[in-house]
Amino acid sequence: MVRMRKHRAAYRWTFSGLDPGEYVVSVWIPDDPNSDHASDAHYTVCSDGRQYEATADQSKDFKTWRSLGTFALGSDGNVELNRARKPCARAMWRRTASWRTPSS
């Protein structure tokens, strides 16, 4: 389950019911017709008592998902956008994939 809401001076996306593990957390950078997106939008990823910080330049590469990094997430937590002139509209997380090269 994912919810987004304005929380104080930030936007927060909450998640619950994930299988604990490594996840890539990404944010959607919407179009910027007024050229007012932040070049240093600050994000905080929180889960299981751990807190990770990430920064994304929202002033370029519009209409695309931008990875904030790979994080160890528990079943519940949130992604919070702090201090941005114009906030991103979406956040997502996906399980990281791993593979092994077949041995000969």
N, C-alpha and C positions, 0 to 999 in steps of 0.2 A: 504494500500500500504506500502510495506517495501523496503527500499533501504539500502545497506551497502556501505560505501566508506571510504577510508583512509582520515582522517582529521587531519592535523598537525601531531603530534606524537601519534595519537590515531586512533581507528576505531570507526565509528559511524553508528548505525542502526537507521533510521528514520521511523516514522509511522505517518499515517494520516487517518482520516475517522473513528476512533474508537468511539463507544458510550462511553461517559464519565462514569467512575466507577472504582471499585477496580479490579486490574489485578495482576496476578502472573507473574513476569518477570523472565525468565530463560535464561541461556546461555548454548550452547553446548560445552562440553569439548572434543576436538578431541584426537586421539591417540597421544602418545608422544614417538616415536621410538628413538629420540635423547636425551631424558631425559632433555629437556631444557624449559619446561613450567614453568611459574611463580607460586610460592607458595602464592603470595599475589597480584593477579591481581586486580586492582582498577577499578570499574565501577561507572558511574554516570547516573542516570535515571532522565530525565527532561521532564516536561509537565506542562502546564498552570502556568508557573512562579514558580513552585516548583522544587526543586532539591533534590534528594536522593542519598546517597553514599552507596556502597556495595563493599565487598571484596570477592573474590573466590579463593580457592586453585586449580589451574589448574594442579598441579603436581601429582594428584591421581584421581582415579575413572574416567578413560577415557571412551570415547564413550558413554557419557550419558549427559542428560540435568541436569543442576544444578540451583536450584532456588536462585535468588538474594533476593527475598522477595515479599511481597504484597504491591502495591503502588496505590495511587489514581491518575489515569491518565485522562487527558482530551482527546479531539479528536486528537490532534497532539502532537508530542514530539520526543524524541530520547533516545537511550541507547548508552552510549559511554564507550569504553574500554580504560582506561588510563594506562600508565606505566606497560606494560607487556613485557617480553622478547619475547614471541611468542604468538600472539593474537589468541583468539578463532575465529572460522569461522562463528558462527551463534548466533543469539539472537531471543527470542520469547516472546510473552506476551499472556496470556489467561485470560479470564474473570473468576473471582473467583466464585465458586459455593456455594450456601447457601441452607440449608434445615432445616426443623423444625420437631421435633419429634411429631407425631400425639398425640393429647391430648385424654385421655380416658374419 
